[in-house]
Amino acid sequence: MTNRDADTIVTAAMLAIGDELLSGRTRDKNIGHLASALTLQGIDLKEVRIVSDETEEIVQAVNALRKRYDYVFTSGGIGPTHDDITADSIAAAFKIPIDHDPRAMKLLEDYYASRDIEFTTARKRMARIPHEADLIDNPVSIAPGFIVGNVHVMAGVPSIFQAMLENVLPALKGGTKMLSEYVECRHGEGTIGDRLGEIQQAHGQTAIGSYPKFDGKTYSTQIVVRGRDKQDIQRAIADIQAMLDELAD
């Protein structure tokens, strides 16, 4: 079970790595899954970046994110091919050595032997782990992810990413869980925008979002109020409802 402290805000960022994401060849399925999982743990996913398979880009992004947020999660680039450079890039970011990790080598060697598959040089690349990193278990295809500092390095394949994340979540420190309530508004954003902005300014402990809808004939808006204190949310909802009552007169 995740540790959670009252009145604590815990933040996270995600770094999705891969030329295939930027070219459109692959559509990312990990960002939404991570966001949902972290929200349930009381961790705010504050930023997502997508970078190419270039060492300098990965190093710069990792160093920027790990200094700003409590946790960083990466996806992609830890496979057996020449362009899987995430592990080496993480080592470069932390300025630590990297080599074939004996624990990872043993896991992979046994796995491929059990399937009567050659443990090739390419497959051994998946055992390259920065020194002193903790391994992340991979129950799907054995090749582990790893943790260095506050950076969690995981596979890009959605089923493997999700399995690795499940093994990571219990060890994370969660914060106060974000709550939310919504109000359905029969007016479009253009009608309520100014007044809604004033309500947001009056309720700084909440985040008020408006999401337009169109049914083919008329516009309407769903107003969502998020916050960590139920009373703060209810006070904002009361002002929103008062605004709607005024518009109904």
Sequence and secondary structure as in RCSB ss.txt:
>XXXX:A:sequence
MTNRDADTIVTAAMLAIGDELLSGRTRDKNIGHLASALTLQGIDLKEVRIVSDETEEIVQAVNALRKRYDYVFTS
GGIGPTHDDITADSIAAAFKIPIDHDPRAMKLLEDYYASRDIEFTTARKRMARIPHEADLIDNPVSIAPGFIVGN
VHVMAGVPSIFQAMLENVLPALKGGTKMLSEYVECRHGEGTIGDRLGEIQQAHGQTAIGSYPKFDGKTYSTQIVV
RGRDKQDIQRAIADIQAMLDELAD
>XXXX:A:secstr
  EE TT  EEEEEEEE HHHHHTSS   HHHHHHHHHHHTTEEEEEEEEE S HHHHHHHHHHHHHHSSEEEEE
S  SSSTT  HHHHHHHHHT  EEE HHHHHHHHHHHHHTT    HHHHGGGEEETT EEE  TTT   EEEETT
EEEE SSHHHHHHHHHHHGGGSEE S  EEEEEEESS HHHHHHHHHHHHHH TTEEEEEEEEE SS EEEEEEE
EES HHHHHHHHHHHHHHHHHHH 
